[in-house]
Amino acid sequence: MASAGPNPEGGGPASGQESGGRRLSWPVLLLTLAAVTSSSLSALSLYHLVALRAEVEELRSEVFRKREEQQEARHGEMLADSNRKTFQKVFALEPYTGIPWQAGLRRGSALEAESDSILVREEGYYFVYSQVYYMDTTFAMGHVVIRKKRNVVGDEAQHVTLFRCIQNMNPVYPYNTCYTGGVVKLEVGDSVELLIPRSTAKVSLDGDSTFLGAVRLA
């Protein structure tokens, strides 16, 4: 009786090895799919993150632009007018020197120049600023910024001094500037004026060195 020898073609063992090979390929396939899926999700997340950042930057730029437009829209400024001369004006029964102004920077309708003063068209809080360049040998020079109220209640004074500025002057080199600035609340119809408490005052009427302005804050 002939003994059963190994299959010359190796059918049995070869089939088992091939089956085992197919079983080992499934984990590899799953890992590959997982890696591809993870990469796709990562790429998608990165895309959304970049898009979100771009949108945030665009919104931030828009906010800054709007803020700048609002600031510009509430700005009014007067510059000294070198084509005119300073003039005398009586205030609180005392002689003062007035500065001739010309309209400078203006944005919007909150403020406007009127009769050498700034007229308020919109109520709100304003940053009011001023500067005068003095060329006077008097030992001290300065100015006051005055608010003239449109509406007066009871015994309230119609004129209110908002700011005062005083600078010592050098008699040998009599050149100095005096600057003031601060936040005040102004109402519709109020006006802001700058006067020098001297009957005569020598000042520069160059608009770059002598000016009066206001910016609405809220």
Summary of the structure (lengths in Angstrom):
residues: 218
radius of gyration: 40.3
end to end distance: 113.8
largest distance: 147.8
contacts: 591
relative contact order: 0.18
helix: 29%
strand: 39%
